Amino acid sequence: MSALEIEGRRVPVTNLDKVLWPEAGLAKRDLLDYYIRIAPTLLPHLRGRPVTLRRFPDGVDGVSWHQNECRGEPEWLTVFETSGRGGRQLRFCVVDDLPSLVWAANQGAIELHPFLWDVTAPRRPTQVVFDLDPGPPADLVDCARVGIELRDVLAGLGLESFAKTSGSLGLHVHVPLGSPHDPEHTKRFARLVSRALGESRPDEVVAEMAKRHRSGKVYVDWLQNDATRQTVAPYSLRGLPWPTVATPVEWAEVEQAADSGESGRLTFLHSDVLARIERDGDLFAPVLELEQELPGVPDA
């Protein structure tokens, strides 16, 4: 077993030549290299937030699972403990720094899914997220078109929003709040907006989970705002045949994809994202900083 010395921590690394993306010919060393290089941009979006790790120890073609419980962690890694359903004690990893990120990646954690809240105010989200999920034959281009409509609805409410690709089939629209909010308020708000969008565009949008209603439409998943849910982090890799990344994008890029009908405009590999950071910096930085207030919404 070898190890890396990182910020005064000794982080074991193993099986660096194990192929994780067979089609792309990329191994675990490439996974670690990406997360080390993206860390200055990624870590602010993870800091203080408990995460679920989606692990692929035998690569993207092997068995994978979402690991909520932090297990086998080094003594220096931050762990957040909280009570779950039935009083069960839960332990979540908190990826606060580069050694923690490398440790997680070495576990085969290709994907990182943080909560919308941090440990200073548990279960009180600092943002709202709308997860746009296409029901075939709808696709990422349809998500782009719905995302633009959603952006305009939010703007009409005085709210600025930011888009990122899911790194898979869909698009995420984030509304930064800047401070902890009542989770019931954020969830009701997301539900109200999603349902209003579905009612105004019934041939394109659905806000109900039942899959029988989603064929050919974009499901606007407001349930992601439940305090128990996590959303894939910006700049997280995805466990797909090619190393795609959940990538922040400018609204102009979303509009170009919608106008051209080319979903490839919103598909980015790890190498693309590193080049984008070099050119544009962190397009999602405002999500960490912008203070906004949600309008009041009725109960029910």
LOKOLKOL-878172 format. One record per residue (C-alpha): x, y, z; residue in one letter; residue number from 1. Coordinates in nm, 3 decimals. Each point is the difference from the previous one (the first is absolute). Last residue first. Example, Ala and Ser with C-alpha at 12.3 -4.5 7.8 and 13.67 -1.06 7.14 Angstrom:
<nodes>
1.367|-0.106|0.714|s|2
-0.137|-0.344|0.066|a|1
</nodes>
This chain:
<nodes>
-5.095|2.270|0.280|a|300
0.151|0.322|0.135|d|299
-0.002|0.311|-0.215|p|298
0.321|0.142|-0.144|v|297
0.199|0.305|0.101|g|296
0.253|0.127|-0.246|p|295
0.349|-0.141|0.029|l|294
0.276|0.232|0.114|e|293
0.334|0.025|-0.175|q|292
0.359|0.033|0.118|e|291
0.259|-0.102|-0.263|l|290
0.322|-0.149|0.134|e|289
0.027|-0.375|-0.051|l|288
-0.219|-0.013|-0.311|v|287
0.196|0.300|-0.128|p|286
0.311|-0.223|-0.039|a|285
-0.181|-0.227|-0.246|f|284
0.171|0.129|-0.314|l|283
0.333|-0.087|0.161|d|282
0.285|0.130|-0.215|g|281
-0.065|0.072|-0.366|d|280
0.309|-0.106|-0.197|r|279
0.191|-0.228|0.237|e|278
-0.327|-0.126|0.142|i|277
-0.124|-0.076|-0.351|r|276
0.320|-0.191|-0.080|a|275
-0.042|-0.216|0.312|l|274
-0.362|-0.056|-0.099|v|273
0.083|-0.117|-0.350|d|272
0.255|-0.250|0.135|s|271
-0.260|-0.146|0.236|h|270
-0.249|-0.049|-0.282|l|269
-0.279|0.244|-0.079|f|268
-0.343|-0.038|-0.156|t|267
-0.212|0.314|-0.033|l|266
0.090|0.094|-0.358|r|265
-0.029|-0.370|-0.081|g|264
-0.375|0.033|0.045|s|263
-0.025|0.172|-0.339|e|262
-0.352|0.127|-0.071|g|261
0.154|0.323|-0.129|s|260
-0.230|0.241|0.181|d|259
-0.019|-0.197|0.325|a|258
0.375|-0.067|0.003|a|257
0.076|0.365|-0.070|q|256
-0.242|0.109|0.274|e|255
0.169|-0.227|0.254|v|254
0.338|0.143|-0.101|e|253
-0.133|0.355|0.043|a|252
-0.124|-0.103|0.344|w|251
0.360|-0.059|0.098|e|250
0.096|-0.350|0.103|v|249
0.099|-0.177|0.320|p|248
0.109|-0.358|-0.076|t|247
-0.100|-0.331|0.152|a|246
0.286|-0.194|-0.163|v|245
0.023|-0.271|-0.264|t|244
0.263|-0.269|0.027|p|243
-0.126|-0.232|-0.278|w|242
-0.193|-0.323|0.065|p|241
-0.185|0.173|0.286|l|240
0.088|0.028|0.369|g|239
-0.010|0.377|0.015|r|238
0.279|0.241|0.092|l|237
-0.083|0.276|0.244|s|236
0.071|0.356|-0.119|y|235
-0.320|0.138|0.154|p|234
-0.113|-0.242|0.267|a|233
-0.267|-0.263|-0.061|v|232
-0.314|0.078|0.196|t|231
-0.085|-0.133|0.346|q|230
-0.335|-0.072|0.164|r|229
-0.092|-0.018|0.371|t|228
-0.091|0.370|0.027|a|227
-0.252|-0.043|-0.281|d|226
0.093|0.242|-0.275|n|225
0.066|-0.278|-0.250|q|224
-0.377|-0.051|0.014|l|223
-0.036|0.285|-0.250|w|222
0.071|-0.232|-0.293|d|221
-0.104|0.178|-0.318|v|220
-0.075|-0.299|-0.224|y|219
0.060|0.086|-0.363|v|218
-0.247|-0.161|-0.236|k|217
0.005|-0.270|-0.268|g|216
-0.119|-0.266|0.243|s|215
-0.038|0.151|0.347|r|214
-0.358|-0.076|0.107|h|213
0.047|-0.378|0.033|r|212
0.318|0.070|0.195|k|211
-0.191|0.126|0.304|a|210
0.210|0.280|0.155|m|209
-0.232|0.289|-0.078|e|208
0.125|0.339|-0.121|a|207
-0.048|-0.061|-0.371|v|206
0.119|0.222|-0.283|v|205
-0.022|0.000|-0.380|e|204
-0.362|-0.051|-0.101|d|203
-0.129|0.152|0.325|p|202
0.185|0.331|-0.045|r|201
-0.184|0.247|0.227|s|200
-0.116|-0.269|0.243|e|199
0.344|-0.159|0.017|g|198
0.165|0.336|0.066|l|197
-0.251|0.071|0.277|a|196
0.070|-0.344|0.145|r|195
0.373|0.060|0.008|s|194
-0.034|0.348|0.151|v|193
-0.234|-0.121|0.275|l|192
0.212|-0.306|0.079|r|191
0.321|0.201|0.019|a|190
-0.163|0.253|0.233|f|189
-0.146|-0.271|0.220|r|188
0.343|-0.165|0.027|k|187
0.176|0.326|0.081|t|186
-0.259|0.087|0.267|h|185
0.004|-0.346|0.155|e|184
0.377|0.012|0.015|p|183
0.000|0.328|0.197|d|182
0.299|0.193|-0.131|h|181
0.372|0.016|0.070|p|180
0.183|0.294|-0.161|s|179
0.125|0.091|-0.347|g|178
-0.323|-0.083|-0.180|l|177
0.136|-0.137|-0.327|p|176
-0.256|-0.120|-0.257|v|175
0.137|-0.299|-0.188|h|174
-0.126|-0.141|-0.332|v|173
0.118|-0.352|-0.074|h|172
0.002|-0.154|-0.348|l|171
-0.052|-0.353|-0.121|g|170
0.133|-0.312|-0.167|l|169
0.332|-0.062|0.177|s|168
0.255|0.259|0.109|g|167
-0.285|0.168|0.184|s|166
0.066|0.312|-0.205|t|165
0.017|0.317|0.200|k|164
-0.219|0.306|-0.004|a|163
-0.014|0.309|0.222|f|162
-0.298|0.198|0.124|s|161
-0.070|0.362|0.091|e|160
-0.324|0.063|0.186|l|159
-0.229|0.303|-0.028|g|158
-0.316|-0.205|-0.040|l|157
-0.006|0.075|-0.374|g|156
0.361|-0.119|-0.007|a|155
-0.119|-0.333|0.138|l|154
-0.253|-0.037|-0.281|v|153
0.266|0.099|-0.254|d|152
0.247|-0.258|0.130|r|151
-0.273|-0.265|-0.009|l|150
-0.074|0.074|-0.364|e|149
0.371|-0.020|-0.079|i|148
0.024|-0.330|0.187|g|147
-0.295|-0.136|-0.196|v|146
0.185|0.063|-0.325|r|145
0.324|-0.144|0.136|a|144
-0.181|-0.306|0.133|c|143
-0.145|-0.055|-0.348|d|142
0.355|0.013|-0.136|v|141
0.106|-0.253|0.264|l|140
-0.252|-0.253|-0.126|d|139
-0.370|-0.077|-0.043|a|138
-0.051|-0.341|-0.165|p|137
0.031|-0.092|0.278|p|136
-0.096|0.162|0.333|g|135
0.239|0.286|0.059|p|134
0.109|0.095|0.356|d|133
0.021|0.365|0.100|l|132
0.116|0.016|0.363|d|131
-0.110|0.330|0.158|f|130
0.221|0.111|0.287|v|129
-0.056|0.244|0.285|v|128
0.294|0.136|0.196|q|127
0.136|0.050|0.351|t|126
-0.197|-0.289|0.143|p|125
-0.087|-0.038|0.371|r|124
0.031|-0.372|0.078|r|123
0.302|0.054|0.224|p|122
0.107|0.361|0.055|a|121
0.377|0.010|0.062|t|120
0.035|-0.347|-0.152|v|119
-0.094|0.114|-0.349|d|118
-0.317|0.003|-0.205|w|117
-0.086|-0.094|-0.361|l|116
0.142|-0.345|0.069|f|115
0.305|-0.123|-0.189|p|114
0.016|-0.272|-0.271|h|113
0.351|-0.092|-0.114|l|112
0.043|-0.248|-0.286|e|111
0.307|-0.204|-0.094|i|110
0.044|-0.133|0.352|a|109
0.240|-0.288|-0.078|g|108
0.128|0.000|0.358|q|107
0.309|0.182|-0.130|n|106
-0.229|0.284|-0.103|a|105
-0.119|0.037|0.359|a|104
0.357|0.012|0.136|w|103
0.098|0.251|-0.268|v|102
-0.290|0.226|0.099|l|101
0.080|-0.031|0.369|s|100
0.366|0.089|-0.062|p|99
-0.113|0.298|-0.214|l|98
-0.226|0.156|0.260|d|97
-0.346|0.004|0.153|d|96
-0.154|-0.319|-0.135|v|95
-0.248|-0.063|0.280|v|94
-0.077|-0.370|0.041|c|93
-0.341|-0.081|0.144|f|92
-0.072|-0.200|0.314|r|91
-0.362|-0.084|0.085|l|90
-0.144|-0.102|0.338|q|89
-0.340|-0.164|-0.029|r|88
-0.261|0.190|0.200|g|87
-0.287|-0.163|-0.188|g|86
0.088|0.196|-0.309|r|85
0.338|0.168|0.015|g|84
0.200|0.151|0.284|s|83
0.316|0.192|-0.088|t|82
0.373|-0.048|-0.013|e|81
0.224|0.204|-0.230|f|80
0.344|-0.149|-0.059|v|79
0.311|0.206|-0.075|t|78
0.300|-0.203|-0.116|l|77
0.300|0.007|0.237|w|76
-0.054|-0.348|0.144|e|75
0.008|-0.160|-0.342|p|74
-0.334|-0.127|-0.135|e|73
-0.089|-0.368|0.003|g|72
-0.370|0.072|-0.027|r|71
-0.206|0.317|-0.056|c|70
-0.358|-0.119|-0.037|e|69
-0.186|0.138|-0.300|n|68
0.159|-0.220|-0.263|q|67
-0.184|0.003|-0.331|h|66
0.081|-0.322|-0.184|w|65
0.185|-0.135|-0.301|s|64
0.054|-0.345|-0.150|v|63
0.223|-0.006|-0.305|g|62
-0.010|0.165|-0.343|d|61
0.092|0.340|0.144|v|60
0.310|-0.136|0.167|g|59
0.066|-0.277|0.249|d|58
-0.015|0.216|0.314|p|57
-0.287|0.211|-0.139|f|56
-0.112|0.202|0.304|r|55
-0.268|0.264|0.020|r|54
0.097|0.201|0.306|l|53
-0.273|0.176|0.194|t|52
0.121|0.327|0.139|v|51
-0.021|0.212|0.312|p|50
0.054|0.367|-0.082|r|49
0.257|0.207|0.188|g|48
0.211|0.059|-0.310|r|47
-0.145|-0.170|-0.306|l|46
-0.061|0.296|-0.233|h|45
0.320|0.172|0.121|p|44
0.184|-0.326|-0.078|l|43
-0.079|-0.011|-0.373|l|42
0.197|0.298|-0.132|t|41
0.324|-0.055|0.193|p|40
-0.052|-0.378|-0.035|a|39
-0.020|-0.018|-0.381|i|38
0.363|-0.107|-0.043|r|37
0.000|-0.248|0.289|i|36
-0.338|-0.135|-0.106|y|35
0.115|-0.053|-0.358|y|34
0.328|-0.167|0.099|d|33
-0.177|-0.233|0.241|l|32
-0.239|-0.121|-0.270|l|31
0.286|-0.029|-0.249|d|30
0.198|-0.214|0.247|r|29
-0.311|-0.217|0.034|k|28
0.017|-0.091|-0.367|a|27
-0.119|0.142|-0.330|l|26
-0.023|-0.198|-0.323|g|25
-0.299|0.201|-0.121|a|24
-0.210|-0.307|-0.072|e|23
0.135|-0.181|0.307|p|22
-0.072|0.286|0.246|w|21
0.123|-0.120|0.340|l|20
0.317|-0.184|-0.106|v|19
0.210|-0.099|0.302|k|18
0.347|0.148|-0.050|d|17
-0.006|0.198|0.325|l|16
-0.083|-0.311|0.202|n|15
0.049|0.175|0.335|t|14
0.054|0.344|0.149|v|13
0.072|0.061|0.369|p|12
-0.032|0.363|0.115|v|11
0.271|0.128|0.234|r|10
-0.110|0.341|0.119|r|9
0.219|0.311|0.030|g|8
-0.178|0.183|-0.279|e|7
0.022|-0.304|-0.223|i|6
0.267|-0.270|0.026|e|5
-0.113|-0.271|-0.241|l|4
0.012|-0.367|0.088|a|3
0.101|-0.333|-0.149|s|2
-0.129|-0.345|0.090|m|1
</nodes>
